[in-house]
Amino acid sequence: MNATQTELVINKLNQIMELELAGVVRYTHYALMVYGYNRIPIVSWLQDNAQDSLTHARKAGELVTLLGGHPSLKIGELLETEKHDIGDILRESLDHEKSALCCYHDLLKLVEGNSILLEEYAREMIMEEELHQDEVNKMLRIPGTISSFTTE
């Protein structure tokens, strides 16, 4: 990669890091706001997602430094909707996962054909995000239905 391409990749990795750090805050907040009969498994699932987001942020930051860049100290957008129904939390989570997926696809486009390491990283993260998105989608489905949940 030339210097311009490397700079674009570093910027995208920093954007991913910021987005994933926002996920840590978001999922931690959601876990604190869950009430009701199903609280324990949902809180556990949200805490696991916060940990996954932190791991993803660390990976992106490590790649920034590998490329000679400086990891961002910023955190992605945090929006308090004041909606804490489990369905609302899951829909917000799905939107967040879609944003992350877009960033990883953007990264893949930037590095394709230039770096096997970065290509494989982007593909692995796309796979993880797609699986997570599918998991949230299944949680949003009405029990007994097979069709996918849609936000449109």
trRosetta pair geometry for C-beta under 8 A, 3 or more apart (Angstrom, degrees):
i j d omega theta_ij theta_ji phi_ij phi_ji
1 5 4.0 -128 -167 95 100 124
1 6 4.9 131 117 -60 122 79
1 9 6.8 -15 -169 -8 166 140
1 111 7.6 -47 -76 -124 133 71
1 114 4.8 65 -71 177 91 131
1 115 6.5 -28 -31 -40 117 112
2 5 5.1 93 52 13 69 104
2 6 7.0 -130 100 -7 33 93
3 6 5.6 -55 -146 37 30 114
3 7 6.3 33 155 -21 64 105
4 7 5.7 -53 -151 34 30 112
4 8 6.6 31 151 -18 63 105
5 8 5.7 -54 -151 35 34 112
5 9 6.3 33 152 -19 67 106
5 110 7.0 155 -163 -180 84 90
5 114 6.5 -135 157 -147 148 165
6 9 5.7 -55 -148 37 32 111
6 10 6.3 34 153 -20 66 105
6 67 5.6 177 -164 -176 99 116
6 68 7.4 17 165 49 134 109
6 69 7.9 -172 156 -51 92 107
7 10 5.7 -51 -145 36 31 112
7 11 6.4 34 154 -20 63 105
7 69 8.0 137 -120 -92 49 116
8 11 5.7 -54 -150 36 30 113
8 12 6.4 28 153 -17 64 106
8 110 5.6 -157 120 -144 113 131
9 12 5.7 -55 -148 37 32 109
9 13 6.2 32 153 -18 66 107
9 67 6.4 -155 98 -126 117 166
9 107 7.1 81 -140 -144 75 82
9 110 5.3 168 -87 134 78 134
9 111 6.1 78 -111 -72 124 99
9 118 6.7 -31 -155 -146 136 157
10 13 5.7 -54 -145 38 30 111
10 14 6.3 32 154 -19 64 105
10 64 5.6 91 -144 -136 81 79
10 67 5.4 -151 -78 97 98 137
10 68 7.9 -69 -84 72 138 66
10 69 3.7 155 -143 -76 131 154
11 14 5.7 -54 -149 36 29 111
11 15 6.5 34 150 -21 63 104
12 15 5.4 -50 -150 33 35 115
12 16 6.4 37 149 -20 65 102
12 103 6.7 161 -172 -170 88 86
12 106 5.8 -155 -139 113 129 109
12 107 4.9 164 138 -90 135 83
12 110 5.9 -176 0 5 159 159
13 16 5.5 -49 -148 35 34 114
13 17 6.3 39 150 -22 65 103
13 60 4.8 171 -172 -171 82 90
13 61 7.7 158 153 -74 107 27
13 63 5.3 -134 -138 91 147 112
13 64 4.8 -176 111 -70 131 86
13 67 7.5 145 18 21 155 139
13 69 7.3 135 68 62 126 152
13 107 7.0 87 -70 -116 66 127
14 17 5.4 -48 -145 34 34 115
14 18 6.4 37 153 -19 64 103
14 60 7.5 162 -78 149 22 116
14 64 6.0 82 -66 -102 79 138
14 69 7.2 -115 -51 145 111 141
14 71 6.7 169 -109 -148 87 47
14 72 4.1 103 -163 -23 105 119
14 74 7.9 62 167 44 101 106
15 18 5.8 -53 -150 36 30 112
15 19 6.3 30 152 -18 64 108
15 72 8.0 80 -58 -4 32 156
15 76 7.8 73 -171 -90 59 107
15 103 5.8 -155 113 -137 109 127
16 19 5.7 -57 -147 39 30 112
16 20 6.1 27 156 -16 66 108
16 56 7.5 -107 159 152 101 101
16 57 7.8 -177 127 -110 74 54
16 60 4.5 -163 96 -117 111 150
16 100 7.3 82 -140 -146 79 77
16 103 4.9 161 -89 141 83 135
16 104 6.9 86 -114 -72 127 68
16 107 6.7 1 -49 -51 138 138
16 125 7.9 13 -159 170 140 162
17 20 5.9 -57 -145 39 27 108
17 21 6.3 28 155 -18 64 107
17 57 4.9 87 -150 -151 67 76
17 60 4.1 -156 -68 98 84 129
17 61 5.2 94 -117 -59 137 80
17 64 7.0 -33 -33 -29 145 136
17 71 6.2 -129 170 -157 173 96
17 72 5.7 153 83 45 124 104
18 21 5.8 -55 -146 37 29 110
18 22 6.5 33 152 -20 62 103
18 72 5.5 -34 -59 97 102 144
18 74 4.9 -4 -114 97 122 92
18 75 5.8 158 -157 -148 76 19
18 76 4.2 120 136 -53 86 77
19 22 5.6 -52 -153 33 32 114
19 23 6.7 39 145 -24 62 101
19 76 4.2 68 -94 -53 45 156
19 96 7.9 160 -178 -169 94 84
19 99 6.2 -153 -149 122 132 111
19 100 5.5 167 136 -94 132 79
19 103 6.0 -176 19 -13 160 162
20 23 5.1 -45 -154 27 39 120
20 24 7.0 48 146 -24 63 92
20 53 4.7 175 -172 -171 76 77
20 54 7.4 161 149 -78 104 19
20 56 4.3 -146 -132 95 144 107
20 57 3.8 -168 100 -65 121 83
20 60 6.5 158 15 8 141 136
20 76 7.8 103 17 -3 32 128
20 100 6.9 85 -75 -119 74 122
21 24 5.4 -38 -155 21 41 116
21 25 7.0 36 149 -11 64 100
21 53 7.2 158 -82 149 18 106
21 54 7.6 65 -106 -104 58 59
21 57 4.9 89 -58 -113 76 150
21 75 4.7 -111 109 -122 116 83
21 76 6.6 144 63 7 81 85
22 25 5.8 -55 -154 40 38 109
22 26 5.9 40 149 -23 70 111
22 75 5.2 130 -71 170 75 87
22 76 3.4 -81 -19 63 139 96
22 77 6.3 33 -129 59 157 40
22 78 5.6 -157 -145 -69 100 81
22 96 7.6 -149 110 -144 107 118
23 26 5.4 -53 -136 40 31 114
23 27 5.9 24 166 -13 68 108
23 49 7.2 -106 167 150 106 93
23 50 7.2 -178 134 -118 76 49
23 53 3.4 -154 101 -129 117 145
23 56 7.6 15 57 57 145 129
23 57 7.9 -169 47 -46 105 110
23 76 7.8 31 -23 47 69 129
23 96 6.1 137 -100 162 90 132
23 100 7.1 20 -60 -66 138 136
24 27 6.5 -59 -142 41 20 101
24 28 6.2 20 157 -18 59 113
24 50 5.0 81 -143 -162 56 80
24 53 4.6 -158 -59 98 67 121
24 54 5.0 76 -96 -64 126 84
24 57 6.9 -47 -29 -11 124 143
25 28 5.8 -60 -147 38 26 111
25 29 6.2 27 156 -19 64 109
25 75 6.6 51 -8 -175 140 143
25 78 5.9 -42 102 -104 137 132
26 29 5.9 -59 -152 36 26 111
26 30 6.4 25 153 -19 63 107
26 50 8.0 -172 70 -99 60 86
26 53 8.0 140 48 -75 97 174
26 78 6.7 -159 -70 -125 87 87
26 92 7.5 -149 -171 134 122 115
26 93 7.6 155 139 -98 123 70
26 96 6.2 169 115 -101 168 162
27 30 5.5 -48 -143 36 35 114
27 31 6.3 40 155 -24 64 103
27 46 4.9 -180 -172 -178 86 79
27 47 7.2 159 144 -89 107 22
27 49 4.4 -153 -131 96 150 103
27 50 3.8 -159 92 -67 119 81
27 53 6.3 164 10 1 134 138
27 93 7.5 72 -91 -113 85 108
28 31 5.8 -52 -151 32 30 113
28 32 6.8 28 152 -17 62 105
28 46 7.7 158 -82 144 21 103
28 47 7.5 63 -104 -110 60 64
28 50 4.8 88 -56 -117 76 148
29 32 5.8 -60 -156 35 32 110
29 33 6.4 16 154 -12 67 115
30 33 5.8 -72 -149 42 31 106
30 34 6.8 44 156 -43 67 98
30 46 4.9 -140 97 -148 107 142
30 84 7.9 173 -134 -135 62 79
30 89 4.8 118 -144 -153 117 122
30 92 7.8 -173 -87 78 127 124
30 93 7.2 27 -82 -66 168 111
31 34 6.3 -41 -152 4 32 114
31 43 4.8 91 -157 -148 86 73
31 46 3.9 -175 -74 99 89 127
31 47 5.1 79 -111 -58 156 77
31 50 6.9 -64 -15 -24 135 133
33 84 4.3 -110 159 -142 126 125
33 89 7.3 173 85 -86 116 132
34 39 5.1 148 126 -134 102 76
34 42 5.1 -168 -157 101 156 121
34 43 5.2 -154 57 -69 137 84
34 46 7.0 176 -26 1 137 148
34 84 7.6 -151 -79 176 40 98
34 86 6.8 59 -128 -90 96 89
34 89 7.3 -41 -82 -15 92 171
35 39 6.1 -17 -146 -88 20 120
35 84 7.9 53 11 135 98 119
36 39 5.7 151 63 -50 54 89
36 86 7.6 -81 42 -37 142 121
38 41 6.1 -55 -176 48 80 99
38 42 5.4 71 129 -20 94 115
38 86 7.4 19 77 -85 124 158
39 42 6.1 -80 -149 46 24 104
39 43 5.7 21 166 -21 71 114
40 43 6.0 -54 -139 36 23 108
40 44 6.4 24 160 -18 60 109
41 44 5.6 -54 -147 37 33 115
41 45 6.3 36 154 -21 66 105
42 45 5.6 -52 -148 36 33 112
42 46 6.3 31 153 -17 66 105
42 86 6.4 -74 -139 -125 158 119
43 46 5.8 -56 -147 39 31 109
43 47 6.2 32 154 -19 66 106
44 47 5.8 -54 -146 37 29 111
44 48 6.4 33 153 -21 63 105
45 48 5.7 -53 -152 34 30 114
45 49 6.6 31 150 -19 63 104
46 49 5.5 -53 -151 35 35 113
46 50 6.6 40 149 -23 65 100
46 89 7.8 -37 -96 162 131 134
47 50 5.5 -46 -150 30 36 114
47 51 6.6 36 151 -17 64 103
48 51 5.7 -55 -152 37 33 112
48 52 6.4 37 149 -21 66 104
49 52 5.4 -48 -144 35 36 114
49 53 6.3 40 154 -22 65 102
49 93 7.5 -10 170 -146 166 126
49 132 7.5 115 -121 -150 104 128
50 53 5.7 -52 -151 34 30 113
50 54 6.6 32 150 -19 63 104
51 54 5.6 -52 -151 34 34 112
51 55 6.5 36 150 -19 65 104
52 55 5.6 -54 -150 36 33 113
52 56 6.3 34 151 -20 66 105
52 128 7.8 -171 -175 171 124 128
52 132 7.6 167 126 -93 158 142
53 56 5.6 -52 -147 36 33 112
53 57 6.3 36 152 -22 65 103
54 57 5.6 -51 -148 34 32 113
54 58 6.5 35 152 -20 64 103
55 58 5.7 -53 -151 34 31 113
55 59 6.6 33 152 -21 64 103
56 59 5.7 -51 -150 33 33 113
56 60 6.5 31 153 -17 65 104
56 100 7.9 19 149 -159 158 135
56 125 6.8 103 -138 -129 109 112
56 128 7.8 -168 -90 102 119 147
57 60 5.8 -56 -151 37 32 109
57 61 6.2 31 152 -18 66 109
58 61 5.6 -58 -147 39 31 112
58 62 6.3 35 154 -23 66 104
59 62 5.8 -52 -149 32 30 112
59 63 6.7 26 153 -15 63 105
59 121 7.1 176 160 -154 119 115
59 125 7.8 -177 98 -78 144 119
60 63 5.8 -59 -155 37 33 110
60 64 6.6 40 147 -26 66 101
60 71 8.0 118 112 -127 80 104
61 64 5.4 -45 -149 27 37 116
61 65 6.7 28 156 -11 66 101
61 71 4.1 27 -140 -115 95 141
62 65 6.1 -58 -153 40 32 104
62 66 6.2 40 148 -26 66 106
63 66 5.2 -47 -143 33 37 119
63 67 6.4 29 158 -13 65 105
63 118 6.9 110 -157 -104 134 89
63 121 6.6 102 -82 -176 147 173
64 67 6.2 -68 -157 41 27 103
64 69 4.3 -85 -178 78 81 114
64 70 7.0 -56 151 76 119 13
64 71 4.7 130 78 -81 147 72
64 72 7.8 -141 -116 -6 168 73
65 68 7.5 60 -171 -70 36 13
65 69 6.6 -102 -78 63 31 64
65 70 7.9 55 -90 -103 71 27
65 71 6.4 -33 -46 -36 92 101
75 78 6.7 11 124 -32 116 113
81 88 7.0 -149 100 171 136 121
81 92 6.5 -150 9 -88 143 138
83 88 3.7 -118 142 173 117 155
83 89 7.5 -161 114 -53 85 58
83 92 7.4 155 76 -38 113 129
84 88 6.7 -26 -16 72 6 127
84 89 6.5 33 -150 -56 44 107
85 88 4.4 88 58 6 86 106
85 89 6.9 -157 87 -8 42 85
86 89 5.6 -54 -147 37 33 113
86 90 6.2 30 155 -18 66 107
87 90 5.8 -57 -147 38 29 109
87 91 6.3 28 155 -18 65 106
87 140 6.8 97 -139 -129 77 84
88 91 5.8 -55 -146 37 30 109
88 92 6.3 29 155 -16 65 106
89 92 5.9 -57 -149 39 29 110
89 93 6.2 33 150 -23 63 108
90 93 5.3 -51 -146 36 33 117
90 94 6.3 39 152 -24 65 101
90 136 5.6 167 -167 -163 90 94
90 139 5.5 -140 -136 104 143 118
90 140 5.3 179 127 -74 135 96
91 94 5.5 -48 -148 31 33 114
91 95 6.7 35 151 -18 63 101
91 140 6.9 98 -72 -111 72 136
91 151 6.8 126 -151 -105 100 114
92 95 5.7 -51 -152 35 34 112
92 96 6.4 36 149 -20 65 105
93 96 5.6 -54 -150 36 32 113
93 97 6.3 32 152 -19 66 105
93 136 5.4 -156 106 -126 113 142
94 97 5.7 -53 -146 37 31 112
94 98 6.5 36 152 -22 63 103
94 133 6.5 89 -141 -143 75 77
94 136 4.8 -176 -81 125 86 138
94 137 6.8 100 -117 -69 125 67
94 140 7.0 -15 -48 -33 143 147
94 149 7.9 -103 -101 100 163 125
94 151 6.9 174 109 -51 135 131
95 98 5.6 -52 -150 32 32 114
95 99 6.7 34 151 -20 63 102
95 151 7.5 106 -73 -106 88 169
96 99 5.8 -53 -155 32 33 113
96 100 6.6 32 150 -17 65 104
97 100 5.6 -52 -149 37 35 112
97 101 6.2 40 152 -23 66 105
97 129 5.9 162 -171 -165 88 88
97 132 5.6 -151 -132 107 136 109
97 133 4.6 174 132 -84 136 86
97 136 6.4 175 6 13 153 149
98 101 5.6 -51 -147 34 32 115
98 102 6.6 37 152 -22 63 102
98 133 6.8 95 -68 -117 65 129
99 102 5.7 -52 -154 31 32 113
99 103 6.7 31 150 -18 63 104
100 103 5.7 -55 -154 34 35 112
100 104 6.5 31 152 -16 68 105
100 129 5.3 -157 106 -123 108 134
101 104 5.9 -56 -149 37 32 109
101 105 6.4 33 152 -18 66 105
101 126 6.6 82 -146 -134 77 68
101 129 4.4 177 -84 133 83 138
101 130 6.7 96 -119 -66 126 66
101 133 6.5 -2 -51 -45 141 142
102 105 5.7 -56 -150 37 31 111
102 106 6.4 35 151 -21 65 104
103 106 5.5 -51 -149 34 33 115
103 107 6.4 36 151 -21 64 102
104 107 5.5 -47 -148 33 35 115
104 108 6.5 41 151 -23 64 101
104 122 5.4 154 -175 -157 81 75
104 125 4.6 -150 -126 106 138 113
104 126 4.8 -176 124 -72 130 75
104 129 6.1 174 16 5 149 148
105 108 5.6 -49 -150 32 34 114
105 109 6.7 37 151 -19 64 101
105 122 7.8 123 -93 178 21 113
105 126 6.4 90 -69 -106 69 121
106 109 5.8 -54 -155 33 33 112
106 110 6.6 32 150 -20 65 106
107 110 5.6 -58 -153 35 34 113
107 111 6.3 4 162 1 70 113
107 118 7.2 -126 163 173 102 102
107 121 8.0 -69 135 99 136 99
107 122 4.6 -164 102 -107 107 120
107 125 7.9 20 61 63 141 138
108 111 6.4 -73 -141 48 26 93
108 112 5.9 47 162 -52 67 100
108 119 6.6 75 -139 -135 76 62
108 122 3.9 170 -75 140 80 144
108 123 6.6 95 -108 -60 124 65
108 126 6.7 1 -43 -43 140 136
109 112 6.1 -32 -136 1 24 117
110 114 7.9 -60 138 36 58 138
111 114 5.2 -115 -162 59 53 105
111 115 4.9 -59 -168 47 108 101
111 118 3.9 -112 -161 110 159 124
111 119 5.4 -154 114 -64 109 67
111 122 6.3 165 48 -16 128 140
112 119 6.0 93 -103 -106 51 111
113 119 8.0 105 -13 -73 31 135
114 118 7.3 -16 87 56 91 128
114 119 8.0 148 55 -46 63 104
115 118 3.9 48 96 23 123 108
115 119 6.2 170 91 -16 62 84
116 119 5.6 -56 -142 39 30 114
116 120 6.1 27 161 -18 66 108
117 120 6.2 -62 -151 37 22 105
117 121 6.4 23 152 -18 61 109
118 121 5.4 -49 -143 36 34 116
118 122 6.2 36 157 -19 66 104
119 122 5.9 -58 -150 37 28 109
119 123 6.2 25 154 -16 65 109
120 123 5.7 -53 -143 39 32 111
120 124 6.1 35 156 -22 65 106
121 124 5.9 -57 -148 35 27 111
121 125 6.3 20 157 -14 63 110
122 125 5.9 -60 -147 40 29 108
122 126 6.2 33 153 -23 65 106
123 126 5.6 -51 -145 34 31 113
123 127 6.4 34 154 -20 63 103
124 127 5.8 -55 -153 34 30 112
124 128 6.5 28 151 -17 64 106
125 128 5.5 -51 -145 38 35 112
125 129 6.1 33 156 -17 67 107
126 129 5.9 -57 -144 40 28 108
126 130 6.2 29 156 -20 64 108
127 130 5.9 -56 -146 36 27 109
127 131 6.4 25 156 -17 63 107
128 131 5.9 -58 -150 38 29 110
128 132 6.2 26 154 -17 65 108
129 132 5.6 -54 -144 39 32 111
129 133 6.1 36 154 -22 65 106
130 133 5.6 -51 -144 36 30 113
130 134 6.4 33 153 -20 63 104
131 134 5.6 -53 -150 35 31 112
131 135 6.5 36 150 -23 63 103
132 135 5.4 -49 -150 31 35 115
132 136 6.6 33 153 -15 66 102
133 136 5.9 -53 -150 37 32 109
133 137 6.2 38 149 -23 64 107
134 137 5.3 -51 -146 35 33 118
134 138 6.4 34 155 -20 65 102
135 138 5.9 -54 -152 34 29 109
135 139 6.6 29 150 -19 62 106
136 139 5.5 -55 -151 35 35 114
136 140 6.4 30 152 -18 66 107
137 140 5.9 -62 -152 37 30 109
137 141 7.0 44 149 -38 63 96
137 148 5.8 -14 173 -157 128 88
137 149 5.0 -168 -159 40 71 102
138 141 5.7 -38 -155 8 38 118
138 149 7.9 -151 -63 -2 16 111
140 149 3.9 19 98 -74 115 173
141 145 5.3 -143 179 73 105 103
141 146 8.0 13 -166 -135 148 6
141 147 7.5 162 -131 78 115 53
141 148 7.3 -86 -83 -141 114 26
141 149 5.2 -130 -71 -48 65 99
142 145 4.7 59 67 3 89 125
